[in-house]
Amino acid sequence: MDGETLRDTLEAIVPEADLEALARELRVIERDSKRDFMLFVRAMILAAGTARGGVQADAMRRYLDLRAPKVTRQAFYRWFDGPLEVFMERLAEKSLLYAQSQEMDLPYPFDIARDWHIVDSETVKVRDALKGEFRGCGNYAALKVHKRFSVGCGAPVWYHISDACEHDSKHLDIDASWRDLGLLIDLAYVSLERLARCRDHGVWLVVRLKENWKPSVQNIGSGTVTKTFFKGTDFDALIADGTLVLDGKVVDMDVVLGRGATKVPMRLCGVPSPKGYRFYLTNLPLSIGAQHVCDMYRVRWEIELSNKIDKSVHRLDESDAERPCSIMTMVHASLIATVITSLLAHKHNLTTRPAVRGAQRTAAPMHTNLLARAFAMSSTGISWAFRLAGDAAVTEWEQLAIYLTHVGLDPNWKQRPSVLDQMRGWKDQTRTRRVARG
């Protein structure tokens, strides 16, 4: 990462001229002499990673650290109103659109689609006094963030906020906009209707097999089969009578789920693991083997790491605000901070990608969590860099980029690369040396 990349990314998401125009349109800016609005916005986003007190209090400290006009705490908190909530929502939409426009880094076999999205949700608890506005599943107040995470750019590309008591599945709608995309979801989103909609809209899919589903086997491409069977035999019955033996070999077969008009043809892939076989449903072609299908589903863990950054670094669930508009404003600020740091890590990994596709990568990848923490620690310097011009600005941005790169690199990339990193070319060098030594 260099200074130009760092500045361009931040200016694309938080452009000063555009945001001031938007603030005037929404009537957020009313007393310019009393508030430096751009410093205020950047303080909210950049202070999400600090931990010196309440989230709003940290935003105020960061704002005053930047030598903004002095303001009392009571007056500062009054700035978090309805128009500011709408402004931050629009700013979040801008950051998500920018993430969607990035160059994709999709290794085989993810390159079969234009991108792969992982869908999941995270719950954010708030003050119990707000149970009327944010309904939780129990006797508490909470909201839920429904997120779509891009494997190609390593960042959230869409999110939606609802009451925490609402089921995740109703917030995933497969329509024509999903065409030529891939989808990784957990069992909370799996239904026959959703499988059929993926088929109808040309969406690639990898999911776990639900325990209570009864797929009927049409053909077995790989696996140990001891005798012939009738087409359409129940999968569990084949295992029970010994026709299909789970002896540690990979299983790959064509199955049909549902009955009548709801029949959905799928592939069923079984891969042995230390805890027994794991079975996955997919509509990927046979050219992508069952082991690759298993590895692709394991990449679903990337959204869990993104959720961890939201909460452990950008303090998504630590808001102690008393008004719904204040809570929503800080939720948007935390998620925008996650988008920024995720895209910075993605751009660094793109610049270190080898020229030959599929070659081993020898430069350390960026660890998004470490980068997010370093980004929060540099928030004051980043805000001041926006006010500089000429050579002084170039030097300051370059120094910030050097620091963020040094601190944000993954220290364990040779010993414990993630599944996605291994697909992209970062090899487990410790294992490679052990194999070489026999």
C-alpha positions in Angstrom: 0.0 0.0 0.0 1.3 3.5 -0.8 0.1 6.9 0.2 -1.7 7.6 -3.1 -3.8 4.4 -2.6 -4.6 5.3 1.0 -5.7 8.8 0.1 -7.7 7.9 -3.0 -9.6 5.2 -1.1 -10.6 7.6 1.7 -11.5 10.4 -0.7 -13.6 8.1 -2.8 -15.7 7.1 0.3 -15.5 10.4 2.2 -15.2 13.1 -0.5 -15.3 16.5 1.2 -17.1 18.6 -1.6 -19.8 15.9 -2.3 -20.5 15.4 1.4 -20.8 19.0 2.2 -23.3 19.4 -0.7 -25.3 16.3 0.6 -25.2 17.8 4.1 -26.7 21.0 2.9 -29.3 19.2 0.9 -30.4 17.2 4.0 -30.1 20.4 6.2 -27.5 18.8 8.4 -25.3 21.9 8.3 -27.1 24.8 10.0 -24.4 26.6 12.0 -21.0 26.4 10.2 -19.4 28.7 12.7 -20.2 26.2 15.5 -19.3 23.0 13.8 -16.6 21.7 11.4 -18.9 19.2 9.7 -16.3 17.2 7.8 -14.1 16.8 10.9 -17.2 15.7 12.7 -18.0 13.0 10.2 -14.5 11.7 10.1 -14.3 11.7 13.9 -17.4 9.4 14.0 -15.9 7.0 11.4 -12.3 7.0 12.6 -13.1 7.0 16.3 -15.0 3.7 15.9 -11.9 1.8 16.7 -10.8 3.6 19.9 -11.9 2.4 23.3 -11.6 5.2 25.9 -15.3 5.3 26.8 -18.7 5.4 25.1 -18.8 5.5 21.3 -20.3 9.0 21.1 -17.9 10.2 23.8 -14.9 8.9 21.8 -16.2 10.6 18.7 -16.3 13.9 20.7 -12.8 13.4 22.0 -11.5 12.7 18.5 -13.4 15.7 17.1 -11.8 18.0 19.8 -8.3 16.4 19.3 -8.5 17.7 15.7 -8.7 21.3 17.1 -12.3 21.7 16.0 -14.4 24.5 17.5 -15.0 23.7 21.2 -18.4 22.3 22.0 -20.0 21.0 25.2 -21.0 17.3 25.5 -24.7 18.1 25.7 -24.5 20.2 22.5 -22.4 17.6 20.7 -24.9 14.8 21.5 -27.7 16.9 20.1 -26.0 16.8 16.7 -26.9 13.1 16.5 -30.4 13.7 15.1 -32.7 12.4 12.3 -31.1 14.3 9.4 -27.6 13.1 10.5 -28.9 9.5 10.5 -30.1 9.9 6.9 -26.8 11.5 5.9 -24.8 8.6 7.4 -27.1 6.1 5.6 -26.4 7.8 2.3 -22.7 7.8 3.0 -22.8 4.1 3.8 -24.6 3.5 0.5 -21.8 5.4 -1.3 -19.1 3.3 0.4 -20.9 0.0 -0.5 -21.2 1.1 -4.2 -17.5 1.9 -4.2 -16.8 -1.6 -2.8 -18.9 -3.2 -5.5 -16.9 -1.3 -8.2 -13.5 -2.8 -7.2 -11.4 -5.2 -9.2 -12.2 -8.8 -8.1 -9.5 -11.2 -6.7 -11.2 -14.5 -7.4 -9.0 -17.7 -7.4 -10.0 -21.0 -8.9 -12.8 -22.3 -8.5 -14.5 -19.0 -7.5 -13.7 -17.5 -10.9 -16.6 -19.4 -12.4 -18.8 -16.4 -11.3 -18.3 -12.6 -11.5 -18.3 -12.6 -7.7 -19.3 -14.7 -4.7 -21.4 -13.3 -1.8 -21.6 -14.6 1.7 -24.8 -13.7 3.6 -25.1 -13.6 7.4 -26.3 -11.4 10.2 -25.0 -10.0 13.5 -27.0 -8.8 16.5 -26.4 -5.5 18.3 -27.8 -5.0 21.8 -28.8 -1.5 22.9 -30.3 0.0 26.0 -33.3 -1.9 27.3 -35.3 1.3 27.4 -35.4 1.1 23.6 -37.3 -2.2 23.4 -40.2 -0.4 21.7 -38.0 0.7 18.8 -35.6 -2.3 18.6 -37.3 -5.6 19.5 -35.0 -8.3 20.5 -35.8 -12.1 20.7 -36.0 -11.9 24.5 -36.6 -9.3 27.2 -34.0 -6.9 25.8 -33.6 -4.3 23.0 -31.5 -5.2 20.0 -31.2 -4.7 16.3 -29.8 -7.0 13.6 -27.4 -6.1 10.7 -28.0 -8.3 7.7 -24.8 -8.3 5.6 -23.6 -9.4 2.2 -19.9 -9.9 2.1 -17.9 -10.1 -1.2 -15.3 -12.8 -1.6 -13.8 -11.0 -4.6 -13.1 -7.7 -2.8 -13.1 -8.9 0.8 -15.5 -6.2 2.0 -19.2 -5.8 2.8 -21.1 -4.8 -0.4 -24.6 -4.5 1.1 -26.3 -4.4 4.5 -29.8 -3.9 5.9 -30.9 -3.2 9.5 -34.0 -4.7 11.1 -35.3 -5.7 14.6 -33.3 -8.5 16.1 -36.4 -10.7 16.5 -36.9 -11.1 12.7 -35.7 -14.3 11.1 -32.6 -14.0 8.9 -34.2 -15.8 5.9 -36.8 -13.2 5.1 -34.0 -10.7 4.4 -32.4 -12.6 1.6 -34.3 -12.2 -1.7 -32.8 -14.0 -4.8 -33.8 -12.0 -7.9 -32.4 -11.1 -11.3 -29.7 -8.9 -9.8 -28.0 -12.0 -8.5 -27.4 -13.5 -12.0 -23.9 -14.9 -12.5 -23.1 -14.4 -8.8 -22.2 -17.2 -6.3 -23.8 -17.6 -2.9 -22.5 -19.1 0.3 -25.0 -19.3 3.2 -25.5 -21.2 6.4 -28.5 -23.4 7.2 -30.6 -20.5 8.5 -31.2 -19.4 4.9 -31.6 -22.8 3.2 -35.0 -23.7 1.8 -36.3 -25.5 -1.3 -37.8 -22.3 -2.6 -34.4 -20.5 -2.3 -32.6 -23.4 -4.1 -35.2 -23.2 -6.9 -34.8 -19.4 -7.2 -31.0 -19.8 -7.5 -31.6 -22.3 -10.3 -34.1 -19.9 -12.1 -31.8 -16.8 -11.8 -28.5 -18.5 -12.7 -26.9 -18.2 -9.3 -24.2 -20.6 -8.2 -24.7 -22.1 -4.8 -22.9 -24.1 -2.1 -24.7 -25.0 1.2 -24.6 -27.6 3.8 -27.2 -30.5 3.6 -29.9 -30.2 6.2 -30.3 -33.2 8.4 -34.0 -33.6 7.9 -33.9 -33.3 4.1 -34.4 -36.6 2.1 -32.6 -36.2 -1.2 -33.4 -38.9 -3.8 -30.3 -40.2 -5.6 -30.4 -40.2 -9.4 -26.8 -41.2 -10.1 -23.5 -41.7 -8.2 -20.5 -40.4 -9.9 -17.9 -41.2 -7.3 -18.0 -43.2 -4.1 -18.0 -46.9 -3.0 -21.1 -48.6 -4.4 -21.6 -52.3 -3.6 -24.7 -53.1 -5.7 -27.2 -51.6 -8.1 -30.1 -49.4 -7.0 -33.2 -47.9 -8.4 -33.1 -44.3 -9.6 -34.8 -42.1 -7.0 -33.8 -44.2 -4.0 -33.6 -42.2 -0.7 -30.0 -41.2 0.2 -30.3 -42.4 3.8 -31.7 -45.7 2.6 -28.6 -46.3 0.4 -26.3 -45.9 3.3 -28.5 -47.9 5.7 -28.6 -51.0 3.5 -24.9 -50.9 2.6 -25.4 -49.9 -1.1 -23.3 -46.8 -0.6 -20.4 -47.3 1.8 -18.8 -44.3 3.5 -15.3 -45.6 3.7 -13.3 -42.4 3.6 -13.6 -41.8 -0.1 -15.1 -38.6 -1.6 -18.8 -39.0 -2.6 -20.3 -37.2 -5.5 -23.8 -37.8 -6.8 -26.8 -36.3 -8.6 -29.9 -35.9 -6.4 -33.3 -34.4 -6.5 -34.8 -32.5 -3.6 -38.5 -31.9 -3.1 -41.5 -33.4 -4.8 -43.9 -32.4 -7.5 -43.6 -28.9 -8.8 -40.9 -28.1 -6.2 -38.4 -30.6 -7.4 -34.9 -29.2 -7.5 -31.9 -31.1 -9.1 -28.6 -30.6 -7.2 -25.2 -32.2 -6.7 -24.6 -33.8 -3.3 -20.9 -33.9 -2.4 -19.6 -35.8 0.7 -16.1 -35.2 2.0 -14.6 -37.1 5.0 -13.4 -35.1 8.0 -12.1 -36.0 11.5 -15.7 -35.7 12.8 -17.3 -37.8 10.0 -18.6 -37.0 6.6 -19.7 -33.5 5.7 -22.3 -33.2 2.9 -22.8 -30.2 0.7 -25.4 -29.3 -1.9 -24.3 -27.3 -5.0 -25.3 -26.6 -8.6 -21.6 -26.2 -9.7 -20.5 -28.3 -12.7 -18.7 -31.6 -12.3 -15.4 -30.0 -13.4 -15.2 -28.6 -9.9 -14.5 -31.6 -7.7 -16.2 -32.4 -4.4 -13.1 -31.4 -2.3 -13.1 -28.0 -4.0 -16.8 -27.6 -3.1 -16.0 -28.3 0.5 -13.1 -25.8 0.5 -15.4 -23.2 -1.1 -18.0 -23.6 1.7 -15.2 -23.2 4.3 -14.6 -19.7 2.9 -18.0 -18.7 4.4 -16.0 -18.1 7.6 -14.7 -14.9 6.0 -17.9 -13.1 6.9 -17.6 -14.2 10.5 -14.1 -12.5 10.6 -15.7 -9.4 9.1 -18.4 -9.4 11.8 -15.6 -9.8 14.4 -14.0 -6.6 13.0 -17.3 -4.8 13.3 -17.6 -5.6 17.0 -14.1 -6.1 18.4 -12.4 -3.2 16.5 -15.1 -0.8 15.3 -17.3 -1.3 18.4 -20.5 -1.9 16.6 -22.3 -3.3 19.6 -21.0 -0.8 22.3 -23.3 2.1 21.7 -24.9 3.4 24.9 -26.9 6.1 23.1 -30.4 6.9 24.4 -32.0 7.8 21.1 -32.6 5.6 18.1 -31.2 8.1 15.6 -27.9 8.3 17.6 -27.7 4.5 17.6 -28.3 4.2 13.9 -25.8 6.9 13.1 -23.0 5.2 15.0 -23.9 1.8 13.5 -23.5 3.2 10.0 -20.2 4.8 11.1 -18.8 1.5 12.4 -19.8 -0.4 9.2 -18.3 2.4 7.0 -15.0 2.0 8.9 -15.1 -1.8 8.2 -15.6 -1.2 4.5 -12.7 1.3 4.4 -10.2 -1.0 6.1 -11.4 -4.1 4.2 -10.8 -2.3 0.9 -7.4 -1.1 1.9 -6.4 -4.7 2.7 -7.9 -5.8 -0.6 -6.0 -3.2 -2.6 -2.7 -4.2 -1.0 -3.3 -7.9 -1.8 -4.0 -7.0 -5.4 -0.7 -5.1 -5.8 1.2 -8.0 -4.5 -0.5 -10.5 -6.8 2.0 -12.4 -9.0 1.9 -11.6 -12.8 1.4 -15.3 -13.6 -2.1 -16.5 -12.6 -1.9 -19.4 -10.2 1.7 -18.8 -9.1 2.7 -18.9 -5.5 2.5 -15.6 -3.7 5.6 -14.7 -1.7 4.6 -11.3 -0.2 2.7 -11.3 3.1 -1.0 -10.6 2.8 -2.7 -7.9 4.8 -4.4 -9.0 8.0 -7.7 -6.9 8.0 -8.2 -7.1 11.7 -4.6 -5.8 12.4 -5.0 -3.2 9.7 -8.3 -2.0 11.3 -6.6 -1.5 14.7 -3.7 0.4 13.2 -6.1 2.5 11.2 -7.9 3.5 14.4 -4.7 4.4 16.1 -3.7 6.6 13.1 -7.1 8.4 13.0 -5.8 11.7 14.1 -2.9 11.7 11.6 -5.3 10.7 8.8 -7.7 13.5 9.6 -4.8 16.0 9.6 -3.5 14.7 6.3 -6.7 15.8 4.6 -5.9 19.4 5.6 -2.4 19.4 4.1 -1.5 20.3 0.5 1.4 19.9 -1.8 4.6 18.1 -0.8 3.6 18.1 2.8 0.5 16.1 2.1 2.3 13.6 -0.2 4.9 13.0 2.6 2.3 12.6 5.3 0.1 10.2 3.3 3.2 8.1 2.4 4.3 7.9 6.0 0.8 6.8 7.1 0.8 4.1 4.4 4.2 2.8 5.5 3.0 2.5 9.1 -0.3 0.9 8.2 1.4 -1.6 5.9 4.1 -2.5 8.5 1.6 -3.0 11.3 -1.2 -4.6 9.2 0.7 -7.5 7.5 -0.3 -11.0 8.7 2.5 -12.3 10.9 1.3 -15.9 10.5 1.0 -16.1 6.8 3.6 -18.7 6.3 2.3 -21.1 9.1 -1.4 -20.6 9.1 -2.8 -19.1 5.9 -6.6 -19.2 5.7 -8.4 -21.4 3.2 -9.1 -18.4 0.9 -5.4 -17.3 1.1 -4.3 -20.8 0.2 -6.6 -20.7 -2.9 -5.1 -17.4 -3.8 -1.5 -18.8 -3.7 -0.3 -18.3 -0.2 1.0 -21.8 0.8 1.4 -23.3 4.2 5.2 -23.2 4.1 5.7 -25.1 7.4 3.7 -28.1 6.0 5.6 -27.8 2.7 8.9 -28.1 4.5 7.7 -31.0 6.6 6.6 -32.9 3.5 10.0 -32.1 1.8 11.9 -33.6 4.8 9.7 -36.7 4.6 
